[in-house]
Amino acid sequence: MAEILNGNQREEALATLSGWDATDTSLSKTFVFKNFVEAFGFMTQAAIVAEKMNHHPEWSNVYKTVNVTLTTHDAGGITELDINLAKHMDELAS
């Protein structure tokens, strides 16, 4: 099982991300694309990455906007899995 990042670890990891908001237990970000097809394409690519990681986001899509929340439920907070998936999502969105 993945281990929760402590406060310092979480702050260091968050410094490597752009535009993600954090609570004690989750990361969140809103991605806005040009249109629905781009948003859906992003979700499709992110789903493939998430499946390979066996770490799945909580997300929703309305037209060109994708809202994402990442947390490691079985650990009860933010882990390295969340940071890694966030980085992959940022790369896919760029």
N, C-alpha and C positions, 0 to 999 in steps of 0.2 A: 504494500500500500504506500502511496505517495505521502510525504510528510508536509505538514503546513509550514510555510515560510514564517519565521519569526519577524518581528517588526523591522529590524535592520535589514534582514534578507529581502523582505518585501519591498522596502524603500529602494534598495539597490537594484532590484529587478525592475521596479516600476520606472526607474530612471532610464532604462534601456528601451522603454516603450514610448510611443507618441500618441497622445490623445485619449488614453484609457483612464477612466475614473476608477477609483478603488475604495472599497469599504474594508472592514476587517475580514470579510468572508468572500468577497467577489470582485471581479473586474468587469467593467462595462464600457461599451463604445457604440456610437452610432456611425454607421458607414452610409454615405449618400453617393449614389452613382448617377450617371446621365439618364438612365431609364430602367425600366423593369428587367429587360433582357440582361443588362450588365449586372444588376443586383442579383438576379437569379443565377447567372453564370458564376459570380463570386460565391454564392451559397453552395453551388454544386462543387466547385473546386475545394472550398473549405470543408465540405462534408467528406470528401475523399481523404483529405489530410486527417480530419478528426477520426475517421474510421480506422485509418492506419495506426493512429495513436491510441485508439480505444479510449478516447476522451472527447465527449460530445458537448457542444455548446447549448445553452438555452438561447433561442433567438426567435425573432419574428421579422416578417417582411411585409411592408406596405409600399406598393409601387416601386420607387427607386431607393427606398430606405430600408436598411437592415440594422436592427437593434440586437446587440450581442451581449450576453452575460456569461462569464466564465467563472466556475467554481469547481472544486473537487469535492463532490458530495460525500464520498466515503471517508474523506479526511476532515471534512467540516470547515474548509476554508481554501485559501489560495495556496497552490503548490507550484512546483516547477512545470508541471503539465500545463497549467493555465498560462504561465508566462510563455512557454514554447508555442502553444496554440495561438496566443495573441500575436506573437511575432510572425507566425506563418500567415495569419489573416492580414496583417499589415502589408506583408510582401505581396499577397494576392490582390489586395486592393490598390496597390500602387501601379 
